[in-house]
């Protein structure tokens, strides 16, 4: 079973420097993403897993939580401590938390 965290729990982890991957498509990501989130589209997660650091939780986010559950499940099966963010980027921005636009993780 995939571990799922709510937006508030994720926000606290994010404030502490958590590793975040965004599994949406590039056009979704550039239109607004969590600051510091690394773009890893869902179709590339399994290939990109080797580039993720181990030994720390990986927070997986998408638009609403569906794709992130799938990706977190795959990562968990590969030995990662993966956690899906319930409510996704929509929940994050709905709480009034910051989003950035552009191709870079911390783009302005």
ROMI-576870 format. One line per field, with one value per residue (C-alpha): x, y, z; residue in three letters. Coordinates in Angstrom, 2 decimals. Layout:
BEGIN
xx X ...
yy Y ...
zz Z ...
resn ALA ...
END
This chain:
BEGIN
xx 0.00 1.26 1.88 -0.14 0.37 -1.87 -0.81 -0.08 2.22 3.93 4.29 6.14 8.46 8.96 9.95 12.61 14.06 12.28 12.99 9.98 9.31 6.46 5.16 2.98 3.72 6.14 3.38 1.60 4.83 5.77 2.33 2.91 4.73 5.86 9.14 12.06 10.05 12.01 10.11 9.97 6.96 5.09 6.22 9.87 9.73 11.05 13.98 14.75 14.70 18.42 19.05 17.14 19.07 18.22 17.97 15.42 11.70 10.65 7.49 5.63 3.17 0.96 -2.15 -4.55 -2.96 -3.80 -0.57 1.49 -0.02 1.01 4.54 4.92 3.83 6.48 9.16 8.17 8.52 12.04 12.96 12.33 10.48 7.96 5.00 2.16 0.86 -2.92 -4.61 -1.50 -0.50 -4.15 -4.34 -1.00 -2.03 -5.51 -3.88 -2.31 1.17 3.58 3.93 6.54 6.27 8.77 11.03 13.42 12.74 12.81 11.93 10.36
yy 0.00 3.44 5.90 9.04 12.35 15.38 18.79 20.17 17.25 17.64 21.41 20.78 18.26 20.65 23.43 21.06 20.47 17.26 15.67 16.29 14.89 16.11 13.37 15.55 16.31 19.16 21.58 21.06 21.53 24.77 26.24 25.99 23.64 23.36 25.24 22.82 19.98 17.98 17.16 13.40 12.66 9.51 7.60 8.13 7.42 3.87 4.85 7.97 6.18 5.49 9.24 9.70 9.67 6.84 6.92 9.69 10.05 10.94 13.02 12.44 15.04 15.43 17.48 15.84 12.68 9.93 9.75 10.34 7.24 5.16 6.58 6.22 2.59 1.90 3.66 1.79 -1.50 -0.37 0.20 3.94 5.51 7.09 9.14 10.37 13.89 13.69 16.53 17.21 20.60 21.68 21.03 22.76 25.94 25.73 26.13 29.36 27.84 29.17 27.82 28.75 28.75 27.72 24.80 25.08 23.72 27.18 29.24 32.61
zz 0.00 -0.94 1.85 1.26 3.04 3.17 1.90 5.37 6.23 2.86 3.39 6.66 4.99 2.05 4.44 5.82 2.34 1.30 -2.08 -4.35 -7.79 -9.97 -12.27 -14.47 -18.10 -18.92 -19.99 -16.67 -14.74 -16.50 -15.83 -12.09 -9.71 -6.11 -5.66 -5.84 -7.39 -9.94 -13.15 -13.74 -15.98 -15.01 -18.09 -17.12 -13.38 -13.52 -15.77 -13.74 -10.38 -10.63 -10.53 -7.27 -4.01 -1.64 2.10 2.32 1.68 -1.86 -2.05 -5.30 -6.54 -9.61 -10.35 -7.90 -6.50 -9.00 -10.98 -7.86 -6.22 -9.23 -9.26 -5.49 -5.77 -8.42 -6.38 -3.23 -5.10 -6.06 -2.41 -2.06 0.85 -1.54 -0.38 -2.58 -1.88 -1.62 -3.45 -5.52 -6.84 -6.84 -3.10 -2.55 -4.36 -2.84 0.58 -0.65 -0.84 -3.47 -6.99 -9.54 -13.32 -15.93 -16.73 -13.79 -10.33 -8.76 -11.85 -11.31
resn UNK UNK UNK UNK UNK UNK UNK UNK UNK UNK UNK UNK UNK UNK UNK UNK UNK UNK UNK UNK UNK UNK UNK UNK UNK UNK UNK UNK UNK UNK UNK UNK UNK UNK UNK UNK UNK UNK UNK UNK UNK UNK UNK UNK UNK UNK UNK UNK UNK UNK UNK UNK UNK UNK UNK UNK UNK UNK UNK UNK UNK UNK UNK UNK UNK UNK UNK UNK UNK UNK UNK UNK UNK UNK UNK UNK UNK UNK UNK UNK UNK UNK UNK UNK UNK UNK UNK UNK UNK UNK UNK UNK UNK UNK UNK UNK UNK UNK UNK UNK UNK UNK UNK UNK UNK UNK UNK UNK
END
